[in-house]
């Protein structure tokens, strides 16, 4: 079976006196039958190329699935007289949401069974659920397409009936007023930007819903939330570098909204409330790594902000939690997350002790103020995700739950993790987290999968994956390159990998790969790379710059047509991301983007083996970006390496829905890596 060959229709794109011809521009026509024919032809070709791995894929799927506890449930948390639990039943794909009144010994009340709602749907996702303060009404939202456009429904928990109220085209979030009569929700515009806040009175026609706030600046998104104290409802309006928050009392939906601090260039802040004060995380006054300030509710403006936790040059503040007698900080220092406990009366402080060389720790769900118990999460590359309860008064820790890894083959002591530092070409030190089976040697013949992301300040921390064991047990080393563009080493690490410094992200990944090779962890014949979304952009860029470094690459839902996408303000995310990538309507940014955009820089040369994946309903990275990229690579590449392109015709950016369906996607990716590795080993 021959690889599909996409037709070409010349499309001249011109701006800044620069002309680009895009012969695959026609693939944007979602309703064009030829588009689906091409995608289906690529899917058929993928199936053909991977035919010899069908048994392997099935083995991988069953192997990964067997590690999951089939009748698993979350750690219960207590809120407003009820214990809330999310659980799964054996043989079912979707969660069941339930609660128990006052005691876990009491009878379970099922709030929502997503398995029933998902019947007959190719794709199904619950956006969020929220219970009214009187505990009588449930709001929940669903998406049956995969474009992250949710419809909100309401359920009478006493009668078990679904109300007629139905609110479409939302983000899925609903925030209840304290009188149990109104919900605030967020609408999306044509480009899927969250841009309006409405409130809806239960039992009324949704056409009569009241527009509360309209964000007219296309570079800003909006959100709505209630403070932990339940006393205030906030509307936030945010761009990459600016925030603006306004609030009303949660028991008066008709009150006038008060702005905390009007949007100011490069001023970021987020807010929570306790007693008479607002607590604010902000970068005001040059606090690059953020600080925490306090201000009276009656005097919210920046002129009244007083430092509570000062800025520190080498410590990034990532979050906090307020209790009656304690203040808990989530910090990041030298790449590692720390949890700091501060006693309010004395100011005495201590850190929770963590011992792994690389790990993830975070403040979990803590909905009560009047308690000295802190719930936190912890995981590492060798430690399954665990939830703990820490007594801040007694300084003792109790394990509430550790993720079970079934199958009888997983023992923590059989795996080793480490963190090493590579030197980038400009002298910066790049952290790399690694994990491997203790019996796996480090050598030039050892296969190694290097993962990266490096955008939006999102940090890929070292965490456990039961599915990853299928690679580790077959002799792979797994590594994460904590490259610039994320915030692993603080806010400056992010700033140094965006806009006109975006190439640092790509060069860091390449230099990390070269370091791993130089240290004899692997060699180019056995080195693989993986990344998704903006990490897919990373994949496209590094294989344009240094294709000889990698034997194979997996690019998941890759953002690869950077220039054309960022010039199209009708596409979701575009206008809101000018502060991340730059605005190509300005020549300086256009030229810079064009110099690294993977699609624009495909050349007639050898490339690694390549698996590209996407979802037809993807709202974040439109399917046509990877489709065009695959077609152009097929046309120009000079090697005979595998190039396969798989489109999930019923999914979006997050892939297949359901608890286990997504494992089939991972099985395909792992089978591809193992197939290519075997090919290389037999040459």
PyMOL commands that set and color helices and strands:
alter all, ss='L'
color gray80, all
select helices_A, chain A and resi 25-28+33-49+51-66+114-117+206-208+284-286+302-304+412-414+469-472+491-495+499-501+503-518+524-526+534-545+547-549+562-566+575-581+587-596+599-601+623-636+661-682
alter helices_A, ss='H'
color red, helices_A
select strands_A, chain A and resi 12-15+18-21+77-79+82-87+96-101+109-113+125-131+137-143+150-156+161-176+182-188+194-201+210-214+221-226+232-238+243-249+258-259+269-274+277-282+291-296+306-309+315-322+326-333+336-343+349-351+359-363+373-380+386-391+396-402+415-423+429-437+448-451+477-482+527-532+552-556+609-615+643-648
alter strands_A, ss='S'
color yellow, strands_A
deselect
rebuild
show_as cartoon
